[in-house]
């Protein structure tokens, strides 16, 4: 009985969320891009009042930096000290 209810629940979730999956992924990607811009803002020359707190996040963001700057339409890395290409 529990397995059937789980299968029904999964099916209904797929039925309702399936058509909007691309929109959800696009919204999540846009949110990640904004977060990346906030964290990397100081390195890009944008004044950031919270730069002290975002310094801790830089090592995590470096792994995703290449994908981000390519998605933003930049051929090369905009940060002088960071060459990922």
Helices and strands as residue ranges (DSSP letters): H 2-17, G 18-20, H 21-44, H 51-54, G 55-57, H 58-71
